[in-house]
């Protein structure tokens, strides 16, 4: 009976450990440079393995004058690059998407913003599922000219990917089974 009680307690504890991954808040970071705010956000800071990571990069003109962003690939509404790194190594990016080689631009009036969004399915550059761990998610506008490079500011957030709750439950159940079997053998 004691083994059964310990097993139930173990499964409940594992279940409680898995719950915070579902209840995490938005993860965000911003940099203000030369009157422009560069903002990066993911919809959570802790993800279950296999969830989609919703990413948002926003640029806001905090100044009084219009600011122009130039690109050598169009269209302007698809000019945000997203990069995912783990331990300094590139795991995934959207740089290989098709581009039209044409000059494009957008202008932000005073206090105006432009947002770019993309979903990452937790696969690597070879379309393999990633492993649990910590990842650096970076958003940045692709730029045209070195003279304007200071307008293309990368902003990063860090996320954690944990095993999905079902996996934790199976591992916990297996541990309970092994412990109860070992106790029975000792008697």
Secondary structure, DSSP 8 states (H G I E B T S, - for coil): -HHHHHHHHHHHHHHHHHHTTTS---EEEEEEETTEEEEEEES-SEEETT--EEEEEEEEE-SSS-EEEEESSB-GGG-EEEEEEETTEEEEESTTS--B-S-EEEEE-TT-EEEEEEEE-SB-TTS-B--SEEEEEEEEE--S-GGGGGG---EEEEEEEE--HHHHHHHHHHHHHHHHHHHHHH-
